[in-house]
Amino acid sequence: MKLLTRFELAAKNKTEPPVLLRNGFNELAKSNPNTHQRRNALAPIENIQREIGSRALRL
């Protein structure tokens, strides 16, 4: 999965981050433990979760 920055995520509408999060979890599920694919799946998931959380605080 492509690394998504907080800046990129802030530009998305409210329906896109949950879809991206699901895709990230699917990539994570397909990856093997202790591989670079797994690390590459975890980084965008963390950013997406932070963005979703920050949007919830703004409401």
Buried (B, 14 or more C-beta within 10 A) or exposed (E): BEEBEEEBBEEBEEEEBEEBBEBBBEBBEEBEEEEEEBEBBBBBBEBBEEBBEEBEEEE
